[in-house]
Structure formats: C-alpha cells, structure tokens
Amino acid sequence: MALAESLVLGTTVAVTAAGLIGYRILKKRRTQLLLGSGTPETVAAPSTTDARTIMMIAVSVLVLCSSLFIILSKGYDLESQKWAFGVVGTIVGFWLRPEK
C-alpha cells in the first residue's frame, strides 16, 4: 500500500472515530443548542438542534474537505481520486435524499 493510500485511509478512520466519539458525548449529555433568539412565543419554528444533526453536519464537512483536497491537489493517483469522487457523490446524495 502506498503512502498516499495509507494516509487517506488513516484520515478517514480518524474522522469517523472522532465523529462517533463526539456523537456519543453529545448524545449522552442530551445537548441541545439554542439557534435563535427570543422567547418561545415569538419563534414560530423550532429553535433547537440536537446532537445527531450537529454530528451529521460536522462529519460531512470533514469528509468532504478531505475528499476535495484529494481531488484538487493533483498529487494522488487515479484510484484515490476515484474514491474521493465517490465520497463526494455519497455526501451529496445523503443531503439531497427526500425527507420521510
């Protein structure tokens, strides 16, 4: 396995592990962050977000950034770039899926 491939694999594992650990910590505390200001009477839409949503966004951004770095740096082989394009497509598909 080449150095670039092991670096990509290690980064992916690290981002995934950090996301899972962060999710577990936030879920354990049942943290909810207030996103708007004002009293509940003045806010029409729900103004809190849960730990799951925060972690979905954080992991998506981290993995997307690492994939775009691989695509745009031109220092990686064709197989690594195929993997990165596949990850970008998966993330876009995840966020564009229809809601239930």
Order of alpha helices (4+ residues) and beta strands (2+ residues): alpha-beta-beta-alpha-alpha
